[in-house]
């Protein structure tokens, strides 16, 4: 019997074997059943937080109080002139890097 080269009995047997065994294997891409889904974690209420000032752990009430206190400030936090100048220079460097074909280090 003359079969086209793509449909040789060996190729048909191998491909049918591959299809049969692929349906029997478990799905390895799924997470383990004990993992909590992201949708559930996103809906959980946060009961602890970190301080915006120094990163220490806070309760939810302490965090809300600190956030309210920081929002009530009538003036922005002061930044030293040296740090302000450094930020300005970094912004200029970023601008030059976007325009120039040779990046500045």
GUFIDO-388628 format. One record per residue (C-alpha): residue number from 1; residue in one letter; chain; x, y, z. Coordinates in nm, 4 decimals. Layout:
! GUFIDO-388628
@seq=NUM type=A mol=A east=X north=Y up=Z
...
This chain:
! GUFIDO-388628
@seq=1 type=X mol=A east=0.0000 north=0.0000 up=0.0000
@seq=2 type=X mol=A east=0.1310 north=0.3441 up=-0.0877
@seq=3 type=X mol=A east=0.0691 north=0.5946 up=0.1905
@seq=4 type=X mol=A east=0.1600 north=0.9589 up=0.1601
@seq=5 type=X mol=A east=0.4765 north=1.0224 up=0.3544
@seq=6 type=X mol=A east=0.2935 north=1.2142 up=0.6295
@seq=7 type=X mol=A east=0.0484 north=0.9265 up=0.6888
@seq=8 type=X mol=A east=0.2795 north=0.6302 up=0.7326
@seq=9 type=X mol=A east=0.1431 north=0.3676 up=0.9739
@seq=10 type=X mol=A east=0.4273 north=0.4458 up=1.2141
@seq=11 type=X mol=A east=0.3444 north=0.8196 up=1.2184
@seq=12 type=X mol=A east=-0.0260 north=0.7502 up=1.2694
@seq=13 type=X mol=A east=0.0495 north=0.5102 up=1.5556
@seq=14 type=X mol=A east=0.2843 north=0.7562 up=1.7284
@seq=15 type=X mol=A east=0.0446 north=1.0493 up=1.6965
@seq=16 type=X mol=A east=-0.2542 north=0.8460 up=1.8219
@seq=17 type=X mol=A east=-0.0432 north=0.7229 up=2.1145
@seq=18 type=X mol=A east=0.0552 north=1.0807 up=2.1983
@seq=19 type=X mol=A east=-0.3070 north=1.1954 up=2.1888
@seq=20 type=X mol=A east=-0.4215 north=0.9032 up=2.4050
@seq=21 type=X mol=A east=-0.1546 north=0.9575 up=2.6722
@seq=22 type=X mol=A east=-0.2041 north=1.3346 up=2.6816
@seq=23 type=X mol=A east=-0.5646 north=1.2897 up=2.7926
@seq=24 type=X mol=A east=-0.4588 north=1.0622 up=3.0794
@seq=25 type=X mol=A east=-0.2014 north=1.2911 up=3.2398
@seq=26 type=X mol=A east=-0.3158 north=1.5351 up=3.5089
@seq=27 type=X mol=A east=-0.2968 north=1.9084 up=3.4482
@seq=28 type=X mol=A east=0.0387 north=2.0158 up=3.5872
@seq=29 type=X mol=A east=-0.0228 north=2.3850 up=3.5165
@seq=30 type=X mol=A east=-0.2953 north=2.4127 up=3.7790
@seq=31 type=X mol=A east=-0.2013 north=2.5369 up=4.1272
@seq=32 type=X mol=A east=-0.2193 north=2.2949 up=4.4187
@seq=33 type=X mol=A east=-0.5666 north=2.2713 up=4.5752
@seq=34 type=X mol=A east=-0.4488 north=2.4181 up=4.9085
@seq=35 type=X mol=A east=-0.3565 north=2.7517 up=4.7417
@seq=36 type=X mol=A east=-0.6017 north=3.0326 up=4.8111
@seq=37 type=X mol=A east=-0.7183 north=3.1951 up=4.4845
@seq=38 type=X mol=A east=-0.6054 north=3.5515 up=4.4157
@seq=39 type=X mol=A east=-0.9658 north=3.6695 up=4.3922
@seq=40 type=X mol=A east=-1.0274 north=3.5611 up=4.7519
@seq=41 type=X mol=A east=-0.7042 north=3.7177 up=4.8766
@seq=42 type=X mol=A east=-0.7892 north=4.0467 up=4.7062
@seq=43 type=X mol=A east=-1.1221 north=4.0642 up=4.8925
@seq=44 type=X mol=A east=-0.9774 north=4.0010 up=5.2383
@seq=45 type=X mol=A east=-0.9787 north=4.2952 up=5.4751
@seq=46 type=X mol=A east=-0.6291 north=4.4131 up=5.5712
@seq=47 type=X mol=A east=-0.5938 north=4.4204 up=5.9492
@seq=48 type=X mol=A east=-0.2278 north=4.5163 up=5.9635
@seq=49 type=X mol=A east=-0.0126 north=4.7646 up=5.7793
@seq=50 type=X mol=A east=0.3279 north=4.9312 up=5.7820
@seq=51 type=X mol=A east=0.4035 north=5.2880 up=5.8767
@seq=52 type=X mol=A east=0.4485 north=5.5313 up=5.5898
@seq=53 type=X mol=A east=0.7244 north=5.7065 up=5.7837
@seq=54 type=X mol=A east=0.9537 north=5.4335 up=5.9113
@seq=55 type=X mol=A east=0.8034 north=5.0982 up=5.8004
@seq=56 type=X mol=A east=0.7206 north=4.9621 up=6.1453
@seq=57 type=X mol=A east=0.4134 north=4.7357 up=6.1773
@seq=58 type=X mol=A east=0.0867 north=4.9089 up=6.2712
@seq=59 type=X mol=A east=-0.2682 north=4.7991 up=6.3399
@seq=60 type=X mol=A east=-0.5416 north=4.9108 up=6.1029
@seq=61 type=X mol=A east=-0.6585 north=5.1809 up=6.3471
@seq=62 type=X mol=A east=-0.3059 north=5.3173 up=6.3969
@seq=63 type=X mol=A east=-0.2510 north=5.3215 up=6.0198
@seq=64 type=X mol=A east=-0.5757 north=5.5115 up=5.9572
@seq=65 type=X mol=A east=-0.4838 north=5.7617 up=6.2284
@seq=66 type=X mol=A east=-0.1354 north=5.8165 up=6.0843
@seq=67 type=X mol=A east=-0.2728 north=5.8550 up=5.7320
@seq=68 type=X mol=A east=-0.5283 north=6.1128 up=5.8502
@seq=69 type=X mol=A east=-0.2614 north=6.3024 up=6.0410
@seq=70 type=X mol=A east=-0.0348 north=6.3133 up=5.7347
@seq=71 type=X mol=A east=-0.3201 north=6.4306 up=5.5110
@seq=72 type=X mol=A east=-0.4070 north=6.7136 up=5.7496
@seq=73 type=X mol=A east=-0.0658 north=6.8731 up=5.7089
@seq=74 type=X mol=A east=-0.1067 north=7.2108 up=5.5434
@seq=75 type=X mol=A east=0.2407 north=7.2103 up=5.3929
@seq=76 type=X mol=A east=0.4406 north=6.9533 up=5.1982
@seq=77 type=X mol=A east=0.7322 north=6.7803 up=5.3694
@seq=78 type=X mol=A east=1.0570 north=6.9742 up=5.3454
@seq=79 type=X mol=A east=1.3335 north=6.8374 up=5.1277
@seq=80 type=X mol=A east=1.6902 north=6.9509 up=5.1662
@seq=81 type=X mol=A east=1.8244 north=7.1731 up=4.8906
@seq=82 type=X mol=A east=2.1011 north=6.9232 up=4.8138
@seq=83 type=X mol=A east=1.8486 north=6.6437 up=4.7591
@seq=84 type=X mol=A east=1.6263 north=6.8736 up=4.5504
@seq=85 type=X mol=A east=1.9288 north=6.9604 up=4.3301
@seq=86 type=X mol=A east=2.0159 north=6.5895 up=4.2918
@seq=87 type=X mol=A east=1.6604 north=6.5073 up=4.1824
@seq=88 type=X mol=A east=1.6709 north=6.7926 up=3.9316
@seq=89 type=X mol=A east=1.9999 north=6.6673 up=3.7854
@seq=90 type=X mol=A east=1.8646 north=6.3136 up=3.7577
@seq=91 type=X mol=A east=1.5596 north=6.4428 up=3.5710
@seq=92 type=X mol=A east=1.7856 north=6.6327 up=3.3283
@seq=93 type=X mol=A east=1.9937 north=6.3176 up=3.2792
@seq=94 type=X mol=A east=1.6822 north=6.1153 up=3.2027
@seq=95 type=X mol=A east=1.5740 north=6.3784 up=2.9482
@seq=96 type=X mol=A east=1.9157 north=6.3703 up=2.7794
@seq=97 type=X mol=A east=1.9092 north=5.9879 up=2.7715
@seq=98 type=X mol=A east=1.5755 north=5.9890 up=2.5895
@seq=99 type=X mol=A east=1.7043 north=6.2281 up=2.3214
@seq=100 type=X mol=A east=2.0679 north=6.1224 up=2.2893
@seq=101 type=X mol=A east=2.1635 north=5.7991 up=2.1088
@seq=102 type=X mol=A east=2.4583 north=5.7549 up=2.3482
@seq=103 type=X mol=A east=2.3327 north=5.7036 up=2.7048
@seq=104 type=X mol=A east=2.4932 north=5.8871 up=2.9924
@seq=105 type=X mol=A east=2.6077 north=5.6706 up=3.2793
